[in-house]
Amino acid sequence: MDFFSSVYEGTPPWDIGHPQREFVQLEEAGEITGAVLDVGCGTGENALYLAARGHEVWGVDFTPRAIERARDKAAQRHLSATFLVKDALQLNALGRHFDTVIDSGLFHTLSDEERPLFANSLASVLRRGGVYFMLCFSELEPGSSGPRRVTQAEIRETFTQGWRIKYVRAARMESRRQREGIRAWLSSIEKTQK
């Protein structure tokens, strides 16, 4: 059993029981628009929050147990959202496009080799002018436990041709283990090519 499958046998530290504050603030500011894809959605808290706000939302994760929990939450809350077991590196298999893609903690799990593949995968489902919002661990977070840290330079290197980085700013990622949150980067990245 891989790490992600085993961690969903319990409650992962990133499964905080509500949406990440950064995505709530983006929604309230009107930055999240149209149809939304939550890539690496886990048990669906961010996706379900956006569905409750009136967005058409799809969530994908490669861990079947996480998707099962997300579907259960949607049914319990009487919310309409589509949750699928899918590989984030093969999003073109979804066969559709979105206006916004959100990512809470997926990017920092990718290897150097996977990052350009992921950028291409995102480009296959994001409409031109659509925006990818990514929340990931920052290298400014002390210690070495948890996911790999990401620098602003690594984000900028991944999203070059066909993308425009609107901002990369300091943020906090909420966690069940750290009340004050984890130092993170929040990026707003627009797709500029067809």
N, C-alpha and C positions, 0 to 999 in steps of 0.2 A: 504494500500500500504506500503510495507516495505521500509526501508531507502534507499537501493540501487536502487529500482525502482523509488522512488520519486526523488532522486538526478539526475538521468538520464533524467528527464523531462527538466532539464537545462544542464549546463556544470559543471561536478564535478571538484573539485580542482585538482585532479590527472590527468585529461584529458588535457594535456598540448599542444596538437596539433603537437607533434613530439615525436620520441622515447626518452626514458630515456637515458641520456648521458652514464650511466654505461653500458647499453646493447650495445650501439654503440661502446664503447671502447672494450668490450669483443669480439664483432664481428670483429673489426679491428685487434685485437690481435690474431685472429684465434681460440679463445676458444670455440666459438659456432660452432658446427659441425652437418652435416647431417640434418635429418628431425627434426623439432622443434615443440614442443607443448608449446603454451603460455597459462598458466593456470590462470584464472581470467583476461582475456585479455582486458576487458573493450571495448572501441571502436576501439581497434586493432592497435594502433600506433607502438608498439614494433613488433608485428607480421608482419605488412605490411612493416616495414623497413627491416626485415629479408627476407621476400619474395622478395623484390626488390634486395636483395643481392644474390638471387639465391637459397635460402633454400626452401624446401617443408615445409609449415607452416600450422599448425592447431591452432586455438584459441578457447578456451571455456570460457564461463561465464554463471552464472545462471540468469543473468538479460536479458530478451529478448530485451529490448530497446537498450542495449549496443551492442548486437550481430547484431541487425538490422543496427545500425550505422556503425559497422565494415564492414558489407557486402556492404553497400553503398559506403564507402571509397574505398574498394577494386575495386568495379566496376568503380568508378570515376577515379581511378589511373591506371586502366587496369592491376591489379595485381591478380595473382592466389593465393588464400589462402582459407582454409576451416574454416568457423566460425560456431560454434554450441552452442546451449543452453544446458549446461550440469552442473551437480553437481561435484565440485572438489573432493568430497569425494567418488565418484563412477566413476573414470576415466576408470576402466576396461570395462565399457559399450562402450568405443570407439572402442574396438576390434582390436587395433593395438599398435605398439611400436614406440618409438622415441629415437633418439640419444641424444637430448638435451631437457630439459624442462626449461622454464623461468617463473619467478613469480615476478611481480612488484606490491607489495602491497597486496597480498592475505594472506600470512602467518600470518601477524599481525592482521587479522580479526578473526582468528580461536580461539575458546575457548581451554582451557587446554585439555578437553575431545576429541575435534576434531583433535588435532595435531597428535596423533598416527594413527588415521584413515586416515588422509591426507598422512602421510608417507607411509602407506600401499597402498593407492590409487596411489600415485606416482610410487611406486615400480611395480605396475601392468602394467604400460605403458612405463617405462624407460628401455631400454636395459641394460644388464650387461655391466659395463664400461661407461655407459652414465652418463651425468652430469646434475644436477639440480642447476640452478643459481637463488638465491633468494635475492630480494631487499626488506627489511622491515624496519619499524621504529625502531630506537635504543632507549634504555632507557636513552641515553645521550641527547636526544632532550628535551629541557626545556619545562615546562608547562604541561598541561594535556588535552588541546583540541586536537581533532583528534583521530586517532586510538590508541589503546593500544600499549605501548612500549614493545620491546622484548629485552631480554638480550642474550649475547653470550651463557651463560650457558643453557638457554631455547632451543636455536637452537641445541646445542650439545646434550642435553638430548633427543630431538625428533628424531635425526638421529644417532642412535647407531648401533644396530645389522643390518647387511646387507648394511651399508653405510660407507663411509670414507669421513670425512670432510677435504677437501684440504685446504681451508682457510675460515675465517670469518674476513672481514676487514672493517674498517670505510669507509663510502661512503656518498654520498648526493643523496636524492631523490628529483627530481624537482617537483615543485608545482606551480599552478597558483597564489596561495596566498602568497607564500614566495619566493622572487626572489633568495635569497641565497641558497634555498633548505632546506631540512629537514635532520637532522642527521639520518643516517641509517646504517644498516649492509648489506654488499654484501657477500653472502656465495656461495662457490663452493663445491658441495656435490656429490660425485661419488657413484653410485650404485655398490656394490661389489658382491651381491648374484645373483643367477639365477632368 
